Amino acid sequence: MRRLRHHLQHWLNPLHVFCRLRNLGLETDTARKLCARYERFFYAPVFS
């Protein structure tokens, strides 16, 4: 279970998500704003 959590934390890391959004063609500001909200409302509550 610990290993799964580690992998999920990596793949769902806001910086990782930001890079994937940029690869999909989103502008930097848009991807940054989405990731800030994602981190605040999803990542931090789930993984803290």
C-alpha positions in Angstrom: 0.0 0.0 0.0 2.9 2.4 0.8 4.3 1.8 -2.7 1.0 2.7 -4.3 0.7 5.9 -2.3 4.2 6.9 -3.4 3.4 6.4 -7.1 0.1 8.2 -6.8 1.8 11.1 -5.0 4.3 11.3 -7.9 1.8 11.1 -10.7 -0.7 13.4 -9.1 1.9 15.9 -7.9 0.8 19.4 -9.0 4.1 20.1 -10.8 3.7 16.9 -12.7 0.1 17.8 -13.6 1.3 21.2 -14.7 3.8 19.7 -17.1 1.2 17.4 -18.6 -1.2 20.3 -19.1 1.5 22.3 -20.8 2.3 19.2 -23.0 -1.4 19.2 -24.0 -1.1 22.8 -25.2 -2.5 24.9 -22.4 -0.9 28.3 -21.9 1.4 28.7 -18.9 -0.9 31.0 -17.0 -4.0 28.8 -17.5 -2.1 25.6 -16.5 -0.7 27.4 -13.4 -4.1 28.6 -12.3 -5.6 25.2 -12.7 -2.8 23.5 -10.8 -3.0 26.0 -8.0 -6.7 25.1 -7.5 -6.0 21.4 -8.0 -3.4 21.5 -5.3 -5.5 23.5 -2.9 -8.8 21.5 -3.3 -7.6 18.0 -4.2 -3.9 17.2 -3.7 -3.3 18.9 -0.3 -6.4 17.5 1.4 -5.9 14.0 0.1 -2.1 13.6 0.6 -1.5 15.7 3.8 
